[in-house]
Amino acid sequence: MAVSTNDLKNGMTLDLGEGLFNVVEFQHVKPGKGGAFVRTKLKNVRTGAVIERTFRADEKLEQAIVDKREAQLLFRDGDDYVFMDQTTFDQTNVAPSSLGDAVHFLKVGDGASLTTYRDEIIGVELPASVELTITETEPGVQGDRVSGARKPATLETGFVIQVPLFVNEGDLVKVDTRSGEYMTRA
């Protein structure tokens, strides 16, 4: 669907020659001399790279219609993750490359919002934090109370994060899915 640069909004997805881009910000500029133009900052949906692009005013661009569906992770099938759509109950196999860093925080039974474009999964949105169990870490030493000291810990998904010294194997911890950092014990 073609849209004019005058109709751009933050969060809109565009299908440009280089790929799919989200509009991060835009600014209409009308200089005293010459024609008006639109200065934009665009984020590549697949790679996350941010570019700046300038378009003529009233130039036509192709808007990408993306669909967000709530889904639940059912199980792993080899390397693929199998999700079930929460409304239609259809099952979809998703490659880890389509999920990006979300694979570090997904466990069976978790919900996620899958973003699709033309039957291709281009992204996944997780809750701001998830609760995961520590499967492996060194035991805390009694009396070692250094402020801010950290140690590595492996989560049930296989991802390694830094946790405080008092966290032990088997503890349930809350992890920030945006930064991958330990938040608190659950």
C-alpha positions in Angstrom: 0.0 0.0 0.0 1.5 3.3 -1.1 1.6 6.2 1.4 2.9 9.7 1.1 5.9 11.0 3.1 3.4 13.6 4.5 1.5 10.7 6.1 4.5 9.1 8.0 4.1 8.3 11.7 6.5 6.9 14.3 6.3 3.1 14.4 5.0 2.8 10.8 6.7 0.0 8.8 8.0 0.7 5.3 9.0 -1.8 2.6 12.0 -0.1 0.9 14.4 -1.6 -1.6 16.9 -2.4 1.1 14.4 -4.3 3.3 11.7 -3.6 6.0 12.2 -0.5 8.1 10.3 1.0 11.1 10.1 4.8 11.3 11.9 5.8 14.5 11.4 9.6 13.9 10.7 12.0 11.1 10.8 15.7 10.6 9.1 17.8 7.8 11.5 20.5 6.7 10.5 23.6 4.6 13.6 25.6 3.8 13.2 29.2 2.6 14.7 28.2 -0.8 13.8 25.0 -2.7 11.2 22.3 -2.1 10.1 20.8 1.2 11.5 17.4 2.3 11.1 14.9 5.0 14.2 13.8 7.1 13.7 10.3 8.7 15.5 7.9 11.0 14.7 4.3 10.1 15.4 1.1 11.9 15.9 -2.1 9.9 13.4 -4.7 11.3 15.7 -7.7 10.6 19.1 -6.4 11.6 18.3 -3.6 13.9 20.6 -1.1 12.1 19.5 2.5 12.1 19.9 4.7 9.0 19.0 8.2 8.2 17.2 8.9 4.9 15.8 12.1 3.3 12.7 12.0 1.0 11.1 14.7 -1.1 7.8 16.0 0.3 4.8 14.0 -1.0 7.0 11.2 -2.3 5.2 7.8 -2.4 6.6 5.0 -0.3 5.4 1.4 0.1 3.9 0.7 3.6 4.4 -2.8 4.9 1.3 -4.3 6.6 2.7 -6.3 9.5 0.6 -8.5 11.7 1.1 -9.2 15.4 -0.2 -12.5 16.8 -0.1 -13.8 20.4 1.5 -17.2 20.5 2.7 -19.8 23.0 5.9 -21.8 22.8 4.8 -25.5 22.7 8.1 -27.4 22.2 11.4 -27.5 20.4 11.6 -29.6 17.2 15.3 -30.0 16.4 16.6 -26.5 16.1 13.2 -25.0 15.4 10.7 -23.6 18.0 7.1 -24.6 17.6 4.6 -21.9 18.5 0.8 -22.2 18.7 -1.3 -19.2 17.7 -3.6 -18.3 20.7 -6.6 -17.5 18.5 -6.6 -20.0 15.7 -4.5 -22.8 17.5 -2.4 -23.2 14.3 1.2 -24.4 14.9 4.1 -22.6 13.3 7.8 -23.7 13.2 10.1 -20.8 13.7 13.9 -20.8 13.0 16.1 -19.4 15.8 17.5 -16.8 13.4 14.0 -15.3 13.1 13.8 -15.0 16.9 17.1 -13.2 17.5 18.1 -12.7 21.2 14.6 -13.9 22.4 15.8 -17.5 22.2 17.9 -16.8 25.4 14.7 -16.2 27.4 12.1 -18.6 25.9 11.0 -21.7 27.7 8.2 -24.2 26.9 4.8 -22.7 27.9 5.9 -19.1 27.6 3.8 -16.6 25.6 5.2 -14.2 23.0 3.9 -11.8 20.4 5.1 -12.9 16.9 5.4 -10.1 14.2 4.8 -11.4 10.7 5.0 -9.9 7.2 3.8 -11.9 4.2 3.8 -15.2 6.2 7.4 -14.6 7.3 8.2 -14.1 11.0 10.3 -11.0 11.3 10.4 -10.5 15.0 9.2 -11.5 18.4 8.2 -9.4 21.5 8.6 -10.8 24.9 7.4 -9.5 28.3 9.7 -6.9 29.9 11.0 -9.6 32.3 10.8 -13.4 32.6 11.4 -15.8 35.5 14.0 -18.5 34.9 15.7 -21.1 37.0 19.5 -21.1 37.7 20.8 -24.5 36.6 24.5 -24.0 37.2 26.6 -21.5 39.3 29.3 -21.5 41.9 28.1 -21.6 45.5 28.2 -18.3 47.4 31.0 -18.2 50.0 29.9 -17.5 53.6 31.1 -14.1 54.7 31.9 -12.9 51.1 29.7 -9.8 51.1 31.6 -7.6 48.7 29.2 -4.9 47.5 28.2 -5.3 43.8 30.3 -8.5 43.3 29.0 -10.8 40.5 29.4 -14.3 39.3 28.4 -16.1 36.2 25.2 -18.3 36.3 23.7 -20.5 33.6 19.9 -20.3 33.1 17.6 -23.2 32.2 17.7 -21.9 28.6 21.5 -22.2 28.5 22.1 -18.4 28.6 24.8 -17.2 31.0 24.1 -14.0 33.0 25.9 -12.2 35.9 24.2 -12.6 39.3 25.0 -11.4 42.8 27.1 -13.8 45.0 24.1 -14.8 47.2 22.2 -16.5 44.2 22.5 -20.3 44.2 21.8 -23.2 41.9 18.0 -23.9 41.7 17.0 -20.3 42.5 14.3 -18.7 40.4 15.4 -15.3 39.2 13.8 -12.5 37.2 15.7 -11.4 34.1 15.2 -8.3 32.0 14.6 -9.5 28.4 15.7 -6.2 26.8 19.2 -6.1 28.4 19.7 -9.7 29.5 20.5 -8.6 33.0 19.6 -10.1 36.4 16.9 -8.1 38.2 16.0 -9.9 41.4 15.2 -13.3 42.9 11.6 -14.4 42.3 
